[in-house]
Amino acid sequence: MTVDPATQHLYVFAELPYNNSAGVVCIDTTQSPAAFCGYTQLTAAGDSPPSDGISSVSDPVLVGEDWYAFNSVDGTATGTEDQLLCFNIPADAPCASQPYSVAYGGGDVTSISFPGPSIAYIGGQILIPMNLSGGETIACFNPTNNTACGGNWPISTTSIDYPAGENGEDGGAPFPLLNAAGTTIGFCIPNTNDPCFNLAGTSVTTPTGMAAAIEPNESWDGTAVVIGARVYVPDSSELGDVVACYDYSVDAQCANFPHPLPNLSLLYTVTQDPQRPTCLWVNSDGIESGQIQNFDAYTGGACGTGAIRVLASSIVVPQSQCIPANYTGLQVLAPAPGTYTDGTVQFEDFDGNPIPSIPTQTLDPTGSVNLTPLNLSTMSALPQFLITLPGATASEVQVKLTWVGTYSAACTSSNVLASAPPVLPPSPSQGYRLGAGDGGVYAFGTRAFFGSAASGHLNAPIVAMTPTPDELGYWLAAGDGGVFAFGDANFYGSLGAKKLNAPIVGIASTADGKGYWLAAKDGGVFALGDAPFYGSLGSLKIAAPIVAIASTADGKGYWLVGSDGGVYAFGDAGFYGSVPGVHLNDAVAQVLPPIVGIAPTLDGKGYWLVGSDGGVFSFGDAVFYGSLAATKLRAPIVGIARTPDGKGYWLAGADGGVFAFPDATFLGALSLSPLNAPLVAITS
């Protein structure tokens, strides 16, 4: 089930017996007693018959505001059978164009003894285990574009052994595979030896100790809960009803687990309490007294007893540019000081281990602790705070956590407020964005964050980025010609379905922002939207691959630049010189081509070229403001961006480093943050 917080309407997927359709039932919990508030049919009539008297609809998963479930029907699929259903919670209506087809590899769906399959949302993808006449598979659906995932999908799981006596043919829902820092890198199947895969569907090594910690469960067991680097999996098997826990930070079973659950049977869910993130709730299908119960995710004891655990990870927005540079304060707002005695705060790392270098702190008369001298930001990942309030009887605790870091609108949320720096940079419009190969976008200064492609599966890495003329949006371009639009950037088409002679390497916007050009490695240029075609090098033999494209200010021309420093001008773009055959000064840059980017001047009568060693070359009316050619770099330079007044520029490194010359203001970088993929672009 799920609840819409705005309306307090409770929703559940169900089947309507009289016409054998599947859909969503609404219950209005604001009424007393709770009242029926509608049924939204999502399949055609007759396309969701019950199996052995049990619904054919899978466990659901919530993706943003959309709620998905799989309509699993025995036999050869027709109509809306064996399709993914989707319901939008705020709209109280079906998602556009639903239900969605799922590429599961063919074969008829075969009967199982219990409801299934238990689907999961992991790494931006919906994973759907299926029992087919040809064996077991896991299909993958991308909710970003409502299509099948790229990679090796669907994958066969027929060869995976299932213990004798286990009822579910596929076990329960797949659960996330994490790295030691708690980042999702794939998924595993709760079966014998817990086989694991990356997000492309390729088999990977199962972590040490996982099979002993997470044993085979049943087909009705739903999705796991992730807290930090821990994963909690419901397990209703012949061994009893328990919640298993695996800690990826130490590659071992969590302390105090598996957690037994007395007085219930047929366990099927574990859910994180939205108000108390370390309190886990379970639900079961039995009628015993403990059908619904909860417990603490770390101790296994009762929720609400002992110290109050506050997770920084439930407050700080989980993006690398939002990681605090330093924590400054923690204050207990409620209960009020004076209602408890000698309040204290203990400090643990993101995995719940004590930080021995930081002693227990006592709350002052305002209920506060000064965190500035504790250097919490130097610890591993986001910390946890254990707050003890002796004598307090309040049923709710409110905590305020403050920190300083790089200002970005992307770092705010419903419970996080951020204040811009009190002193603005010299130019009020200065700012830049960094783009990474996995689709991540990082905004600094006055440039706003409007979204990224990092949460979805990409068929090819991102290679370039360009802003809209008003800086209120941007496009990302992938090597296969895919284009992703954010903010006020509109989508005008892509080459993702077109067979290319060479991969895409660059993207440039038209002057009105109603179109863009894509440039390929072989010099081919593709005009989309209102972008005119002014010529290309696609039919010519060029001395070196093209690495970037830039458009003129009026949008009536563009430049292509080659890795050897060659510049090619089209339309009203003027040719002001080039550096063919340029050599690099820094050995670290040898992993990239000599020249990697171009930035035109304000009037378009000149341009700068930048090399992967940080060398800058100026032509036409472009003024040379300095370079990094004599500097030893940790990583190659990948791009250059001009300041708004044209009197400086920024260079960006693959590791997230940013270098400013001379009126360009340094507004932050990512070189000290762990990146999932190297940077590929910088735009101002």
N, C-alpha and C positions, 0 to 999 in steps of 0.2 A: 504494500500500500504506500501511498504518498499523500502529503497534505499541502495545499496551497496556503502559505502563511497569510496572504492578503485576505482571503475569503474564509479560511478555516474549513474549506471543503475537503473532504477525504475522498480519495479516488482509489479504485481497485479494478484490475482487469478481470473480466468474467465472460461467460458465454450465456446467451439468451436461449433457453431450451426450445421455445416454440418455433423459432426459425433457424436454429443452429448457426447463429452469427456470434462473432466475438467483438467485444468493445470494452468501454470503460463505464463503470457505475460511479455515480456521484452521491456522497452522503453529506448533508449539511450538519456539521457538528455544533453550529451555533443555536440550533433548535433544541428544545427539550420536550420529549426525547429527540435524538438525532433523526433527521428526516431525509427520505429519498429526494434527490434533486436532479435526477436524470440519468439516462443511458445513452451513450454516444456509440453508435454502431461503426465499426472500423473494417469489417469484412463484408463480403456479399453474403446474403442469406444462403444457408446450407454449406458454407465453406469452413465452418468450425464446429464439426460434430464432436461430442465428448467421447473419450476413449475409456471404456470400462467405467462409465459414469463419472469420470474425472475430466476437468477442463483440459483442452489441448494447448492452452496458452501458457507460455513459459513464464518463469520469474521475470519481472521487468527490471530495466535499468534506467536511471534518470541521467540525461545528458543536457546540462544547462536547464532549459525550461521544457525540453522535449522528453517524453516518457516512452520508451520502446519495449515491446515484447514480441516474441516470435510465435506465430500461429502454426504449430506443428501438427500436421494431419497425416495419418497413415495412408500409404498407397501413392499412386501417381498424382502429382500435383496438378490441379486445374484452378482456374480463376484466381482467387486471393488466398488459396491454400499455400502453406509453407512460405509465407512472406512475412516481412517485418512490419509490425503495426506501430503507429506513432501517434501520440496524443500530446497536444500542447497545453500545459497546465494553466498558464495565465489566461489564455484565450478560451479555455474550456471547450476545445474543438479539435478535430483531426488536424495533423500536420499537413502541409501542402503536398499534394500528389501521393499521399500514402494510400495503401501499403506499398512497401518497397521490395523489389525482387532481391533475392539473396543467391549468390553464386556458390552453390555447395557441391558442384562437381558431378551432378547427375545421379541417377538411381532413385528408387522409391524410398520414401520414409517408412521405416518399419516400426512395429508396435513395441513399446516398452511397458514395464509393469507400473510405473509411477509417473507423475507429471514431469514433463521435461520439454526441451532441454533447459538447463540452468545457464542462461547467458551472462556475459560479464562485459563491463566497459573498462578497458585497460589501455593506457597509452594513446587515447584519442580514437580507439577502434572498438567496435562491438564484436565480441567473439561469440560464435553460436555453435556449440557442440551438436552433432546430429548423428542419429542412427539411420543408416541407409542400407538398402539391399546389398550393396557392394562392400559394406564395411562402415566403420565409424570415421567421421571427419569433423574438422572444425572449420567453419566458414567465417569470413571476416567482412564487416560492413563499415564503411567510412561515413559517419553521420555529418561530416563537414560538407560533403558534396553528394551524399546519398547514393554512393556507388560502391562497388566491390573494392576492397583494399588492393593495392599493388603488392608485388612480392610473390611469395610462393603459395598464395592462398588459392583454394582451400587446401588444408593439410590433412593427410591421412593419420588417424590414430588407431587403426585396426590392429597394428602389431603390439600395441600397449597391453600388457597383461592385466587382467582384473582378478582379484582374489576370489577363490571359490566361496560361494555363499553370498557374495555382495549382490544386492538387488539391482543397483543402477548400472546399466551397460557402459555409460560414459563417465560415471562418477559425477561429482557436483561441478559447479561453475569453475572455470579456470581462475587462478589467482595471480596477482602481479609478481613479477620477478624484479627485484630492486638491486641497486648497487649498495655499497656500504653507507653512502650518504642519503639513501632513501629515494633516489631517483628511479622512476620506472624505466626498465630497459627491455622488458619482455613479459612473458607469462609462463606459468607452470600448470600442470594438470594434476589434481589431487588423486593420484592413483599409484600403483606400485612403482617405487623409485622416483616418483614425481618428475616425469620428463618435462624439460623446459625448452622454450623457443624464444627467439627474439621477435620484435614487432613485425618483421617481414615474413615470419613463419618458418624460419630456419632453425633447426635443432641446435641447441647450445648445451653446455655442461650444467648438470644439476648441482647446485651448491652443496658443499659438504654438510652432512648432518640433517639436510632437509627431509629426506625420506623417513628418518627416525622421528622427526618432529611433526610432520604432516602426513598422516596415514590416509589410505583410500577412504573416501566418503561416499555418500549416496547421491543419486541423480537429482533429488529434490533440494540438496544443500546449495544455498545461494552464494552470492558474491562475498568476497572477503573485505575486511576493513584494514586500511593502512594507517599507522601512526608512526611518524618518523621513519625508521628503517625496519619496522616490525610489520608483519602481516598476520592477521587473525582470521582463521578459516573455520566455519562451522562444520562439524563432523558428527553425523548421525550414522553410526555403523554398528556392526555386531559387537564392537568393543564398548559400546555405550555412547551416550550423548555428551560430547565435550566440545570445547572451542580450543583448537590447536593454535600455536603461535610460533613463528620462526623469526629470529632476529638476524637480519642480513649484515648488521654492523660487526657481529662476532661470528657469523656463520654457525649458529647453534640454536637449539630450542630455547625459547624465552624462559627465564626463571619463573617459577610458580605455574607452569603450564606443562601439559594440557590441563585446562580448567574443567573439572567435572561439573555437571549440571543436574542436581538431584530433582526428583519429583516432576520430571517431564519426560516425554518420549517423542520421537520423530522430529527432532530439532531441524529447522531449516533456514534460519536467518541469524546473522549477527550484525548489529547496527550501531553506529556511533551516535551518542546523544549530542544533538546540536548545541545544547546549552552547557554540557559538561563533556568535552571531547575525549576525556579518558574514562568515561563511563560507557560500558558496552551493554546493549540490550540484546536478548535472544528471544525468539518466538518458536513455538513448536506446534505440532498438529494434534498432540494428545490432549486429554482432558484432566490431567493431573493438576495438583494445586500450584505447581511451578511452571505452568505453560508459558507465562511471560515473566522474565526476571532479568536482573542486571548484576554487574560486578565491575570492579576496578580493573582497568586494562593492564596495570603493572603489578599490583599485589594479588589480584584474584579475590580480594576481600570485598566487603560491601561498599557500594558507592556512597560518598558523602560522609565517610568516617575518616578520622585521622587528618593529616595535612591536606590542604586544598592545593591540587596540582594545576598550575596554569602553564599552558604550552605557548611559547613564543610563536611556534609554527601555526597556531590557530589565529594569530593576530597579524603577523607580518605577511604581506602579500608575497606569494611564492614565486618571485622572479628575481633573477640575479642582481638587477640594478636596485632592488628594494632591500637587499640585505643591509642591516644597520651597520654604520661605520663605528658607532659606539652607543651603547645603551646609557641613558642618563638618569632615569628614575622609574620607580614602581611605587604606586600608591593604592592602598585599599580604600576605596570610596565608601563602601558599605560592607559590613556594618560600621558605624561611626566609631572613631577612637573614644575610649571610655566605656564601651560596651564589652570590651575584652581586656585581658591583662597580658602584658609582655609579649605582644605579637612578634613573630620572627619569620624570616625567609631563608630557606635553604636553596642551594643551587645545584642543578643536575644538568648533564649534557642532553642532547636531543634524544638519546636512547634511554634516559632515566638512570644514568650512572652518576653518583656524586662527583662534584668537581672539587677535589681535595685542596686545590690552591685558593679557594674562596671560602672563608669561614661563614658560619651562620650570621646573618645580619638582623638587628633588632629594629622594629618599626619605631619611628619617632612619634611625637605627640600628634602629628597630622596623619599618621598611618602610612608614612613614606619611608623609602630607602633610597639613598643616593647610589646609583649604579655606576656613575662615571669612573671612579677610580678602580673598579673591579675588572675592567678590560674584558668584558664578556664576549665582545666581538672577536676576540682572538681564539675563542674556544671552538670546538668542532660543531659546526652547523648551529641551529637555533636552540637556545637553552630552554630549560624548564625551571619553574619556580614553585617550591613547596612552601605554602604559607600556613602557619599555625596561629590560630586566634583563640587562646584559652579563655573559656567562659562565654564565648559568643554563642548566641542562640538564633541568630538571623537565618532565615531559610534561603537567602540569596546573598551571594558575595559579588561585589563589583570591583574590578581591578583596572587601574589605568597604567599602561606601560608607555614610556616615552623613549625616543631615541633620535639620533641625528644620522643623516645619510644624504645621498644624492637626491635632490628633489625631482620628482617625476609624478605626473598625474596618474600614471599607471600604478603607482604604489598606494593609492587610496582604495578604500572599499567601504561597505556599509558600516563597519565599526572602526575604521581607521581614517583619521583626519591628518592631512599633511599641510604644513605651511611653507610657502616659498621662502627662499632666503631673503632676509630683510634688505640686503643690498643687491640690487640688480646688476648684471654684468654691464660693461661699458655700452654695448649696443643692446637695446631692449629686445631686439629681434634675434639675438644670437642663440643658436642651438644647433644640435645635430642629432642624427639617428644613426645607429649602427645596425647592420643586418648580418645575420649568421647563416651558414649553409643549411641548418635545419629549419629555417624559416623564422627563427627568433628575431625580434625587433626590440631595440633598446633606445629609449628617448632621453635626451639630456637638454638642460637649459629650457628654452621656451618651446621646444618642439614636443608636441603631445604624442602619446602612445595611443594608437587606434586599433590595435590588435596585431596578431602574428599568425604564422602558419605552423608554429612549433608544436601545437597540440594535435595536429592531424598528420596522417601518413603521407609523405611526399613520394611521388613516383620518381623524382629526380631532385638532387639538391638545388637550393636557391643559389643563384650566381650573381644577381644584380638587384638594385633597388633604385627607384626614382620617386621624388615627391610630386604632388600636384602643385600647380602654380601658386595657390594660396597657402601651401604648407599645411593644409588641414586634412591631408590624406597621403597615401603613397601606394605604389605598386611594387610587388616582388615578382621577379622573373626566375623561373627554374630552367635548368639546362635542357629539358625536353620541350621548352616553349610554353610551359604552363605559366599563367599569370594569375596573381592573387591581389585583390583590391581591398583597401582598408580606408576608413574615414570617408571623405567625400570623393575618393577615387572610384570611378565607375569601371565596371568590367566591360571591355569592348572586344573581347575575343582573345583566343590564345592559339598556340600551335601544338597543344598537348596531344591531340589526336592525329597530327600530321607527321609523316615520315620526313625527317630532316637529313640533309646531306652532311650537316655538321651541327654540333650542339650550340645552343644560344649562350652568349656571353655578356650581353648588355641590353638595357632598356632605357629609353629617353622619352619624355613627355612632350606633347605639342604645347603651344603657347596658351591655348584655352583649356587645356586639361581634358579635352574630349577625344583624345586618341593618344597613341604611343607607337614608337618604332621598336622592334626587336632586332638585334644584330647577332649574326651567327659567327662562329669561329672562322668560317671560310670567306667572310666578307658579305654574305647574303644579308639583305635588309628586308624586313617584313613590316608593312604599314597597316595598322589596325585603327578602327574608329575613324576620326576625321584626319588622321595623319596622311599627308600626301607622300607618294613615293618619288624620291629625287635621284635614285640610282643606287647601285651596289657594286660589290666586287665579286659576287657569287660566280660569275662566269669567267673570271680572270685568275691567272696563277699569281699568287702573292708571295712575297718573300718570307713572311712570317704570319702566324695566326693573328686574327683580330682579337683584342682583349676588352674593348670598351667602345661605347657610342655616347656622344653628347649632342644636344640640339642647340640651335641658335636661339637668341632671345625672342625673335619674332616667329619662331617655329617654321621658317621657310627654308631650313637647311639643317644639315648635321655633319659631324665629323666622325670618322672611324679611326681608331688608332691601333696599330699592330704591336705585338710584343717586342719587336725590334726597334720601336720608336718611330716607325713610319706613320704619317698622318695623311688621311684621304678626306677631301672636302667635297660636299655635295650641296646642291641648291645654292642659297646665298651665303653658305659658310665659306669664309676666306681661308686660303692656305697661307700660314705665316711661318712655316718652317717645320722641321722634324729632326730626329736624331737617329736615323737608321743605323743599326749596327752598334748601339750603345752597349757598354760593358758595365758590369756591376762592381761595386767596391767592397761589398760585405758578403762574406761566404754564407751567412745564414739565409740570405735571400735567394740562393741558388735553387731552392725548391720551387720558386715561381719564375715566370718569364721576366726578362729585364724591365720592361715597361708594363705597368698594370692599370693605369688610370689616366683620365684627362678631365680638366675642369676649365670651362671657358671663362673669360673675363666678363664683366657686366655688360659692356657694349658689344661683345662678340668679336672684337678686333684683335684678339689674342687668346692664348690658352696656356695652361701649365700641364706638363706631363710629369708623372711620378713613377719612379722605379721601385721594385720590390726591396731594394736596399735603402730606401728613403731619399734617394737623390731626386731633386726637383729641377725641371728644365722649363724655362719661360720663353715664350715666343710672342711676336706682335707687341701689343701694349701691356702684356702681362709682366708685372714687376717681380723680380726674384726677391723673396723675403726670407730665404734660408732653407736648409734641408737637413737630413739626417745621414747624408752620405758618409760622413766621417765618424758616425756613432755606431757602436756595436749594439745590435738589436737582439732582443730575445726571440722575436718572430718577424717574418717578412711583412712589409707594408702591403696592403691590399687595395687602397684607394685614397683619393684626395677630394676635398670639398671646399669650395670658396666661401668666405664670409659674406654676409649680406651687402656690405659696402665695397666688397672687392679688394680690401686692403690687407688681406691675409688669407690663410687657409689652414685647414686641419688635415693631418695625415692619420690613417688608422692602420693598426697592425692586426695580423691574423689572431693574436692572442687577446685582443680587446684593448690594447694600448691606444691612446690618442695623444697626438703631438700638435701643439698650436703655434702658428707663426703669423705676423707679429701682433696684429690687433685681434686675432682670433683668441677668444677666451677659453681656457681649459675648464670644462664643465663636468668632468667626470670621465671615467673609463671603466673597463671590465677586466683589466689585466690581472687583477687579484681575485677575480671571481671564477669559479669553475664553470666552463662553457661546455655545452653538449656538442657543439660543432664550432669550428673556427669562423671568425668574421670573414665576410666576403665583400662588404660595401660600407661606405659612409656617405651620407647626404646631409646637406645643410638646410 
